[in-house]
Amino acid sequence: MAQNIYDRQEFFDGYRQLPRSVHGLAGAPEWPDIRALIPHLGGKRVVDLGCGFGWFSRWALDHGAASTLGLDLSENMLARARDMTASSKADYRIADLETLELPEAGFDFAYSSLAFHYVADFGRLARVIHDALRPRSGFVFSIEHPIFMAPSHPGWQDGDGRKIWPLDRYSAEGERTTDWLAKGVVKYHRTLGTTLNTLIDVGFAIRRVVEWSPTEEQVAEHSTLAEERDRPMMVIISAGR
């Protein structure tokens, strides 16, 4: 079973104060790049993997989706999602992505935001998602970039005051423990090549890969994003069934 950090009160209290928790998709600086990859959702059945507060599920319904299934391991997350969603077309359920089962050809589009780096067996999950999508369906997801997940701590600053992020065992894949909002958060490091090849091996076609960094305009508006231009914080992948 995956680590359920979102039901740890210390972690959840910190998470719900993040801009992306308070403002939803508008508070996620990578959202414009993700939005550009999402196809027309009119009449589609959508599965949202690691749905959190349900922001994407509600957006999908607002943009014509026939139904959404939001899955998350956290009772805290799902309770908030249900409270914030009025539509009867949205369904939220407890699910562990490590052991996930989905109906074959049950969906027309799959989405996930910053969840898969908590999953140990990405190969199994990719196969489940592939089989759950109908032919010619789309799949868009974001994860922490493996370069972001493999820094040597602490980094240092160069003569211009820029943060230097030397890599720590980038090719050594597997469990990594970090402190983010709470101590002892478990994630799983995989190289970018492993992630892409896993998708290809289960039958997906890679459509687009975005190694995300903020724009100059975003940095000007939110100075805390400046260091995210020094190395990619996340990668956004669009694939097709």
BATI-398335 format. One line per 10 residues: number of its first residue (from 1); their letters; for each residue x, y, z of N, C-alpha, C. Coordinates in Angstrom, 3 decimals, padded with zeros to 6 digits. Atoms other than C-alpha are relative to their C-alpha. Example, Ala and Ser with C-alpha at 12.3 -4.5 7.8 and 13.67 -1.06 7.14 Angstrom:
BEGIN
1> AS> 000.890:-001.190:000.000:012.300:-004.500:007.800:000.900:001.200:000.000; -000.820:-001.190:-000.060:013.670:-001.060:007.140:-000.770:001.090:000.730
This chain:
BEGIN
1> MAQNIYDRQE> 000.845:-001.199:000.000:000.000:000.000:000.000:000.880:001.249:000.000; -000.753:-001.243:000.068:001.254:003.481:-000.864:-000.078:000.750:001.328; -000.012:-000.825:-001.202:002.197:005.882:001.920:-001.112:001.051:-000.097; 001.121:-000.941:000.009:-000.872:007.958:002.835:000.358:001.228:000.829; -000.458:-001.169:-000.752:000.790:011.209:003.842:-001.075:001.065:000.117; 000.993:-001.078:-000.001:-002.244:013.365:003.048:-001.012:-000.135:001.135; 000.854:000.132:-001.177:-004.156:011.960:006.002:000.781:000.181:001.293; -000.768:-000.426:-001.176:-001.323:012.903:008.354:-000.296:001.478:000.218; 000.511:-001.349:-000.218:-002.627:016.091:009.974:001.040:001.072:-000.280; -001.056:-000.979:000.227:000.719:017.893:009.867:000.160:000.287:-001.490
11> FFDGYRQLPR> -000.173:-000.160:001.442:001.064:017.271:006.143:-001.218:000.672:-000.623; 001.219:-000.537:000.602:-002.563:018.006:005.280:-000.182:001.476:000.331; 000.131:-001.401:-000.385:-002.549:021.278:007.218:000.902:000.877:-000.856; -000.889:-000.758:000.866:000.442:022.413:005.178:-000.460:-000.003:-001.446; 000.401:000.125:001.401:-000.874:021.122:001.868:-001.193:000.891:-000.331; 001.213:-000.753:000.326:-004.254:022.829:002.086:000.235:001.503:-000.029; -000.330:-001.419:000.056:-002.507:026.201:002.423:000.804:000.366:-001.243; -000.743:-000.282:001.223:-000.550:025.862:-000.833:-000.892:000.734:-000.998; 000.813:-000.713:000.985:-001.680:028.180:-003.659:-000.844:-000.913:-000.874; 000.754:000.907:000.864:-002.746:025.192:-005.785:-001.154:-000.654:000.748
21> SVHGLAGAPE> 001.104:000.520:-000.799:-004.940:023.997:-002.910:-001.063:001.067:000.229; 000.925:-001.102:-000.277:-006.481:027.395:-002.223:-000.688:000.478:-001.279; 000.514:-000.596:001.239:-006.898:028.611:-005.811:-000.252:-001.016:-001.108; 000.254:001.017:000.997:-007.138:025.312:-007.659:000.944:000.082:-001.186; -000.840:000.031:001.196:-005.877:025.078:-011.224:000.644:001.356:-000.265; -000.569:-001.333:000.195:-005.343:028.840:-011.343:001.216:000.236:000.890; -001.132:-000.137:-000.905:-002.895:028.462:-008.459:001.157:-000.919:-000.334; -001.059:000.906:000.447:-000.813:025.850:-010.308:000.704:000.647:-001.193; -000.640:-000.744:001.084:001.765:027.694:-012.438:000.191:-000.812:-001.273; -000.162:000.847:001.186:002.143:024.704:-014.784:-001.308:-000.223:-000.766
31> WPDIRALIPH> 001.298:000.287:000.600:-001.593:024.627:-015.592:-000.119:000.458:-001.453; 000.133:-000.375:001.414:-001.380:026.663:-018.856:000.654:-001.002:-000.948; -000.670:000.982:000.848:001.077:024.108:-020.257:-000.780:-001.314:-000.035; 000.831:001.204:-000.019:-001.111:021.210:-019.143:-001.258:000.217:-000.830; 001.245:-000.301:000.717:-004.248:022.868:-020.497:000.194:-000.105:-001.507; -000.262:000.037:001.439:-002.646:023.132:-023.934:000.038:-001.428:-000.547; -000.101:001.390:000.431:-002.329:019.318:-024.040:-001.310:-000.777:000.123; 001.251:000.713:-000.259:-005.869:018.426:-023.008:-000.937:000.120:-001.200; 000.906:-000.049:001.159:-008.202:017.480:-025.874:-001.389:000.489:000.411; 001.405:-000.324:-000.265:-011.822:018.469:-026.187:-000.633:-001.145:000.789
41> LGGKRVVDLG> 000.521:001.030:-000.899:-013.616:016.612:-023.391:-001.510:-000.212:-000.134; 001.442:000.127:000.155:-017.185:016.914:-024.623:-000.445:-001.446:-000.142; 000.553:001.338:000.037:-019.058:013.687:-023.903:000.935:-001.104:000.455; -000.983:001.016:-000.380:-015.956:011.909:-022.581:-000.145:-000.420:001.461; -000.073:000.525:-001.363:-015.670:009.710:-019.514:001.445:000.146:000.474; -001.329:-000.410:-000.452:-012.717:010.963:-017.488:000.329:-000.662:001.329; -000.487:000.487:-001.285:-010.665:009.319:-014.754:001.139:000.909:000.445; -000.949:-000.942:-000.590:-008.655:011.614:-012.464:000.736:-000.747:001.117; -000.771:000.882:-000.876:-005.885:009.655:-010.710:000.819:000.817:001.001; -000.586:-000.856:-001.014:-004.830:011.186:-007.403:-000.676:001.358:-000.058
51> CGFGWFSRWA> 000.821:-001.177:000.322:-007.642:013.704:-007.687:000.095:001.132:001.009; -000.114:-001.060:-000.994:-006.945:015.611:-004.476:-001.340:000.631:000.312; 001.227:-000.738:-000.307:-009.578:018.297:-003.925:-001.002:-000.020:-001.151; 000.943:000.129:001.111:-011.193:017.470:-007.286:-000.024:001.162:-000.966; 000.000:-001.177:000.866:-010.173:020.630:-009.109:-000.106:-000.383:-001.471; 000.064:000.358:001.423:-009.558:018.899:-012.431:-001.318:-000.677:-000.341; 001.284:000.646:000.272:-012.675:016.736:-012.176:-001.087:001.035:-000.252; 001.015:-001.038:000.189:-014.815:019.841:-011.799:000.248:000.771:-001.296; -000.323:-000.703:001.249:-012.973:021.582:-014.644:-000.447:-000.833:-001.200; 000.390:000.873:001.103:-013.555:018.578:-016.909:-001.514:000.025:-000.214
61> LDHGAASTLG> 001.462:-000.057:000.128:-017.289:018.619:-016.161:-000.439:001.346:-000.555; 000.314:-001.329:000.526:-017.395:022.362:-016.803:000.299:000.101:-001.493; -000.378:-000.018:001.418:-015.833:021.623:-020.201:-000.592:-001.185:-000.760; 000.797:000.903:000.790:-018.356:019.031:-021.267:000.158:-001.475:000.256; -000.167:001.431:-000.270:-017.173:015.718:-019.818:-001.335:-000.616:000.414; 001.246:000.684:-000.352:-019.986:013.191:-019.503:000.004:-000.452:001.444; -000.127:000.438:-001.387:-018.684:011.923:-016.164:001.471:000.050:000.396; -001.366:000.057:-000.512:-015.603:011.977:-013.955:000.047:-000.954:001.186; -000.276:000.849:-001.150:-014.205:009.426:-011.564:001.306:000.479:000.606; -001.184:-000.468:-000.703:-011.792:010.936:-009.048:000.440:-001.021:001.031
71> LDLSENMLAR> -000.536:001.022:-000.892:-009.560:008.480:-007.195:001.125:000.565:000.842; -001.055:-000.469:-000.885:-007.408:009.208:-004.177:000.088:-000.936:001.202; -000.207:000.847:-001.165:-005.925:007.374:-001.218:-000.425:000.688:001.290; 000.221:-000.801:-001.200:-006.728:010.181:001.201:-001.484:000.294:000.255; 001.358:-000.366:-000.419:-010.036:010.464:003.053:-000.127:001.508:000.125; 000.026:-001.453:-000.124:-009.146:014.093:003.794:-000.222:000.664:-001.355; 000.121:-000.571:001.336:-008.761:014.875:000.100:-001.400:-000.231:-000.565; 001.289:000.330:000.581:-011.937:013.092:-000.941:-001.150:000.716:000.701; 001.045:-000.729:-000.726:-014.012:014.705:001.788:-000.091:001.439:-000.503; -000.002:-001.375:000.521:-012.943:018.140:000.557:-000.542:000.030:-001.432
81> ARDMTASSKA> 000.482:000.045:001.384:-013.576:017.152:-003.080:-001.517:-000.119:-000.053; 001.462:000.173:000.000:-017.102:015.984:-002.322:-000.708:001.268:000.463; 000.608:-001.227:-000.505:-017.859:019.145:-000.344:-000.006:001.103:-001.052; -000.160:-001.078:000.979:-016.693:021.317:-003.248:-000.683:-000.297:-001.333; 000.568:000.412:001.288:-018.507:019.420:-006.028:-001.507:-000.170:000.111; 001.454:000.068:-000.027:-022.187:019.899:-006.739:-000.555:-000.987:-001.023; 000.525:000.808:001.103:-022.533:017.852:-009.926:-000.128:-001.475:000.371; 000.210:001.432:-000.210:-023.977:014.346:-009.757:000.801:-000.839:-001.002; -000.806:000.709:000.995:-021.745:013.441:-012.731:001.403:-000.322:000.514; -001.318:000.247:-000.591:-018.685:013.397:-010.452:-000.116:-001.079:001.070
91> DYRIADLETL> -000.058:001.073:-000.992:-017.826:010.307:-008.438:001.408:000.011:000.584; -001.299:000.029:-000.674:-015.033:010.215:-005.861:000.091:-001.264:000.834; -000.172:001.267:-000.698:-013.641:006.967:-004.487:001.419:-000.154:000.547; -001.292:000.386:-000.557:-010.835:005.709:-002.283:000.667:-001.008:-000.930; -000.741:000.960:000.814:-008.142:003.955:-004.323:001.490:000.159:000.258; -001.451:000.035:-000.115:-004.511:002.961:-003.895:000.549:-000.239:-001.402; -000.510:000.145:001.353:-002.671:003.522:-007.178:000.941:-001.190:-000.142; -000.873:001.178:000.047:-000.308:000.661:-006.271:-000.782:-001.265:-000.366; 000.808:001.211:000.220:-003.156:-001.867:-006.488:-001.248:000.300:-000.827; 001.170:-000.481:000.718:-005.572:000.009:-008.738:-000.537:-001.016:-001.006
101> ELPEAGFDFA> 000.695:000.752:001.034:-008.116:-001.877:-010.814:-001.023:000.933:-000.643; 000.957:-000.822:000.731:-010.156:-000.122:-013.505:-000.695:-000.858:-001.060; 000.698:000.772:001.033:-012.776:-001.406:-015.958:000.670:000.141:-001.355; -000.626:-000.026:001.319:-011.380:-002.322:-019.359:-000.808:000.885:-000.944; 000.622:-000.917:000.964:-012.099:000.372:-021.969:-001.123:000.816:000.633; 001.054:-000.704:-000.715:-014.093:002.255:-019.357:000.072:001.513:-000.083; -000.197:-001.450:-000.009:-012.737:005.762:-020.041:000.518:000.489:-001.353; -000.444:-000.642:001.240:-011.998:008.194:-022.856:001.178:000.938:000.226; -001.130:-000.888:-000.298:-009.391:010.323:-021.087:000.444:-000.252:001.439; -000.571:000.174:-001.337:-007.059:009.868:-018.104:000.904:001.178:000.307
111> YSSLAFHYVA> -000.759:-001.172:-000.437:-005.419:012.626:-016.096:000.583:-000.270:001.374; -000.567:000.056:-001.340:-003.098:012.859:-013.127:000.949:001.171:000.196; -000.877:-001.116:-000.334:-001.309:015.721:-011.412:000.858:-000.341:001.212; -000.995:000.115:-001.070:001.860:015.161:-009.347:-000.324:-001.119:000.992; 000.338:001.140:-000.861:000.854:011.738:-008.026:000.874:-001.221:-000.244; -000.627:001.275:000.342:002.797:009.025:-009.837:001.386:-000.182:000.612; -001.311:000.174:-000.645:006.139:009.745:-008.147:-000.143:-000.572:001.417; 000.235:000.702:-001.268:004.540:008.278:-004.996:-000.257:-001.499:-000.216; 000.344:001.384:000.344:003.962:004.952:-006.812:001.273:-000.797:-000.267; -001.199:000.826:000.166:006.591:002.199:-006.566:000.000:-000.719:-001.340
121> DFGRLARVIH> 000.066:000.809:001.212:005.398:000.064:-009.500:-000.733:000.776:-001.091; 000.616:-000.811:001.046:004.778:002.526:-012.305:-000.382:-000.845:-001.201; 000.317:000.863:001.128:004.823:-000.261:-014.901:-001.382:-000.613:000.115; 001.324:000.580:-000.208:001.800:-001.960:-013.397:-001.089:001.051:-000.193; 000.997:-001.060:000.097:-000.084:001.323:-013.092:-000.202:000.430:-001.451; 000.114:-000.402:001.404:000.681:002.279:-016.706:-000.811:-001.013:-000.791; 000.779:001.034:000.701:-000.714:-001.061:-017.922:-001.480:000.103:000.344; 001.398:-000.124:-000.424:-003.896:-000.610:-015.877:-000.672:001.178:-000.707; 000.569:-001.184:000.644:-004.437:002.884:-017.285:-000.183:-000.249:-001.489; 000.099:000.291:001.430:-003.724:001.760:-020.846:-001.218:-000.860:-000.309
131> DALRPRSGFV> 001.111:000.916:000.267:-006.236:-001.061:-020.645:-001.355:000.612:000.337; 001.255:-000.642:-000.394:-008.853:001.200:-019.045:-000.462:001.051:-001.004; 000.342:-001.007:000.995:-008.784:003.615:-021.991:-000.475:-000.647:-001.293; 000.452:000.458:001.306:-010.670:003.143:-025.208:001.036:000.372:-001.053; -000.926:-000.379:001.075:-008.689:003.200:-028.479:-000.162:001.464:-000.394; -000.074:-001.413:000.396:-007.646:006.704:-029.581:-000.307:000.949:001.158; 000.184:-000.859:-001.175:-008.013:008.015:-026.033:001.302:000.710:000.357; -001.159:-000.770:-000.428:-005.660:010.524:-024.431:000.304:-000.189:001.473; -000.499:000.151:-001.370:-003.627:010.490:-021.233:001.013:001.115:000.240; -000.898:-001.108:-000.332:-001.995:013.583:-019.703:000.291:-000.044:001.487
141> FSIEHPIFMA> -000.344:-000.003:-001.421:-000.084:013.629:-016.444:001.274:000.790:000.250; -001.228:-000.672:-000.438:002.560:015.522:-014.520:000.588:-000.772:001.172; -000.730:000.581:-001.128:005.205:014.218:-012.122:001.148:000.938:000.344; -001.235:-000.714:-000.299:008.133:015.710:-010.299:001.073:-000.459:-000.979; -001.063:000.358:000.944:010.998:015.833:-012.755:001.070:-000.796:000.740; -001.025:000.783:-000.700:013.609:013.181:-011.908:001.255:000.799:000.348; -001.117:-000.868:-000.382:016.271:015.897:-011.924:-000.319:000.728:001.298; 000.440:-000.655:-001.237:014.264:017.684:-009.235:000.048:-000.969:001.176; 000.056:001.007:-001.062:013.988:014.429:-007.280:001.372:-000.513:000.419; -001.314:000.573:-000.288:017.721:013.674:-007.342:001.072:001.052:000.273
151> PSHPGWQDGD> -001.039:-000.981:-000.294:019.510:016.779:-006.032:000.847:-000.440:001.192; -000.852:000.209:-001.165:022.431:016.603:-003.654:-000.290:001.122:000.986; 000.313:-001.003:-001.025:021.629:018.387:-000.403:001.152:000.120:000.976; 000.567:-001.230:000.533:022.600:020.959:000.438:000.679:000.414:-001.301; -000.626:-000.596:001.168:023.204:022.738:-002.842:000.804:001.216:000.432; -000.733:-001.202:-000.364:025.202:025.937:-003.005:-000.305:001.092:-001.010; 000.226:-001.137:000.886:025.161:029.367:-004.625:001.290:000.343:-000.724; -001.182:-000.435:000.734:027.482:030.533:-007.362:000.265:001.473:000.293; -000.379:-001.382:-000.267:029.096:033.974:-007.511:-001.083:001.008:-000.279; 001.116:-000.895:000.310:025.919:035.494:-008.919:-001.200:-000.245:000.897
161> GRKIWPLDRY> 001.083:000.271:-000.932:023.824:034.106:-006.097:-001.008:-001.012:-000.499; 000.919:001.007:000.534:022.204:031.424:-008.253:000.220:-001.323:000.708; -000.058:001.289:-000.670:021.377:028.104:-006.622:000.542:-001.062:-000.950; -000.558:001.110:000.760:023.433:025.144:-007.849:-000.567:-001.293:000.562; 000.652:001.228:-000.421:021.723:021.751:-007.751:000.765:-001.207:-000.553; -000.707:001.192:000.489:024.289:018.936:-008.163:-000.860:-001.247:000.170; 000.832:001.199:-000.039:022.682:015.595:-008.939:000.590:-001.064:000.910; -000.377:001.071:-000.910:022.768:012.738:-006.458:-000.539:-001.319:-000.535; 000.361:001.348:000.431:022.752:009.229:-007.984:-001.218:000.019:-000.930; 001.139:-000.117:000.908:020.458:010.182:-010.850:-000.405:-001.351:-000.583
171> SAEGERTTDW> 000.307:001.280:000.635:020.718:006.710:-012.407:-000.428:-001.082:000.981; 000.383:000.987:-001.022:020.029:004.914:-009.109:-001.485:000.165:000.304; 001.443:-000.130:-000.148:016.289:004.384:-009.309:-000.484:-000.692:001.276; 000.570:000.637:-001.169:014.095:003.521:-006.370:-000.484:001.000:001.033; 000.591:-000.794:-001.076:012.792:004.823:-003.076:000.935:001.118:000.458; -000.719:-001.144:-000.575:013.876:008.250:-001.864:-000.902:000.629:001.063; 000.763:-000.612:-001.086:012.790:009.847:001.388:000.421:001.455:000.156; -000.279:-001.419:-000.099:012.517:013.588:001.743:-000.900:000.630:001.058; 000.842:-000.768:-000.918:011.057:016.204:004.068:-000.661:001.116:-000.794; 000.780:-001.028:000.694:008.306:018.271:002.440:-001.353:000.098:000.685
181> LAKGVVKYHR> 001.193:-000.226:-000.814:005.546:019.696:004.631:-000.034:-000.893:001.241; -000.136:000.907:-001.143:006.300:016.759:006.955:001.261:-000.831:-000.218; -001.206:000.808:000.101:009.234:014.490:007.677:-000.328:-001.409:-000.517; 000.127:001.385:000.413:009.737:011.121:006.013:-000.975:-000.258:-001.128; 000.882:000.182:001.151:007.811:011.580:002.755:000.711:-000.909:-001.004; -000.603:000.994:000.892:008.493:008.565:000.504:-000.433:000.248:-001.438; 000.250:-000.121:001.436:008.792:009.041:-003.263:000.859:-001.034:-000.722; -000.724:001.002:000.782:010.114:006.842:-006.061:000.626:000.663:-001.218; -000.765:-000.638:001.068:012.826:008.111:-008.357:000.159:-000.935:-001.186; -000.243:000.695:001.256:012.885:006.988:-011.982:000.583:001.003:-000.985
191> TLGTTLNTLI> -000.509:-000.908:001.010:014.897:008.476:-014.825:-001.116:000.349:-000.980; 000.996:-000.393:000.996:012.974:010.313:-017.506:-000.127:-001.077:-001.074; 000.040:001.063:000.990:013.935:007.574:-019.949:-000.832:-001.186:000.451; 000.787:001.112:-000.522:012.448:004.892:-017.714:-001.489:000.300:-000.063; 001.418:-000.371:000.040:009.146:006.759:-017.428:-000.542:-000.067:-001.424; 000.465:-000.021:001.383:008.855:007.300:-021.182:-000.017:-001.408:-000.599; -000.062:001.349:000.573:009.948:003.775:-022.097:-001.051:-000.930:000.606; 001.072:000.788:-000.621:007.499:002.275:-019.607:-001.319:000.241:-000.713; 001.227:-000.322:000.732:004.662:004.082:-021.352:000.001:-000.647:-001.378; -000.106:000.597:001.332:005.885:002.911:-024.756:-000.174:-001.511:000.080
201> DVGFAIRRVV> 000.031:001.457:-000.110:006.297:-000.680:-023.560:-001.406:-000.555:000.230; 001.367:000.501:-000.240:002.661:-000.951:-022.432:-000.949:000.367:-001.133; 000.816:-000.269:001.174:001.388:000.435:-025.738:-000.385:001.439:-000.249; 000.309:-001.403:000.228:001.129:004.203:-025.365:000.914:000.588:-001.078; -000.806:-000.805:000.909:002.347:006.584:-028.052:000.257:001.345:000.671; -000.344:-001.272:-000.626:004.197:009.616:-026.667:-000.325:001.132:-000.969; 000.397:-001.113:000.852:002.668:012.793:-028.037:000.765:001.284:000.297; -000.677:-001.248:-000.368:004.395:015.561:-026.102:000.643:-000.160:001.366; -000.692:-000.011:-001.286:006.913:015.990:-023.283:000.424:001.438:000.293; -000.318:-001.369:-000.391:007.216:019.324:-021.464:000.793:-000.041:001.301
211> EWSPTEEQVA> -000.808:-000.135:-001.214:010.081:019.819:-019.005:-000.243:001.413:000.519; 000.604:-001.283:-000.333:008.300:022.604:-017.217:000.929:000.914:000.780; -000.601:-001.060:-000.806:009.789:025.860:-015.999:-000.873:001.235:-000.158; 000.878:-001.172:000.069:008.047:029.164:-015.235:000.461:000.991:-001.054; -000.319:-001.060:000.949:007.886:031.996:-017.726:000.578:001.200:000.754; -000.506:-001.237:-000.612:009.557:035.335:-017.112:-001.130:000.780:000.661; 001.149:-000.708:-000.565:006.116:036.805:-016.512:-000.422:-000.606:001.334; 000.365:000.656:-001.252:005.348:034.214:-013.832:001.009:000.309:001.098; -001.031:-000.320:-000.992:008.659:034.861:-012.092:-000.147:001.442:000.470; 000.188:-001.400:-000.372:008.011:038.603:-012.170:-001.172:000.168:000.954
221> EHSTLAEERD> 001.184:-000.083:-000.853:004.625:038.031:-010.552:000.193:-000.730:001.318; -000.242:000.800:-001.195:005.823:035.380:-008.069:001.498:-000.297:000.087; -001.464:000.098:-000.030:009.508:035.803:-007.229:000.491:-001.337:000.547; -000.416:001.283:-000.557:009.587:032.497:-005.337:000.185:-001.061:-001.083; -000.164:000.954:001.094:009.418:030.734:-008.720:001.342:000.126:-000.709; -001.241:-000.277:000.741:012.805:032.144:-009.795:000.927:-001.204:-000.055; -000.937:001.119:000.007:014.840:029.108:-008.735:-000.484:-001.173:-000.838; 000.511:001.080:000.842:012.558:026.836:-010.756:000.458:000.137:-001.446; -000.555:-000.154:001.340:014.224:028.241:-013.875:001.405:-000.599:-000.099; -001.355:000.549:-000.012:017.557:026.706:-012.823:000.044:-001.488:-000.290
231> RPMMVIISAG> 000.113:001.417:000.324:016.387:023.110:-013.219:-001.486:-000.327:-000.061; 001.429:000.273:000.148:013.055:021.561:-014.283:-000.593:-000.587:001.278; 000.671:000.455:-001.213:010.708:021.108:-011.341:-000.910:-001.194:-000.275; 000.920:001.089:000.328:008.265:018.823:-013.116:000.041:-000.270:-001.490; 000.140:000.338:001.404:007.653:017.062:-016.393:-001.451:-000.348:-000.256; 001.387:000.215:000.412:004.308:016.972:-018.191:000.033:-000.858:-001.254; -000.044:000.960:001.106:003.624:014.073:-020.546:-001.402:-000.215:-000.548; 001.237:000.315:000.703:000.885:013.603:-023.104:000.231:-001.269:-000.807; -000.123:001.266:000.706:000.351:010.091:-024.445:-001.359:-000.377:-000.584; 001.224:000.452:000.633:-002.190:008.375:-026.649:-000.108:-001.515:000.017
241> R> 000.289:001.435:-000.007:-003.809:004.949:-026.480:-000.125:-000.504:-001.438
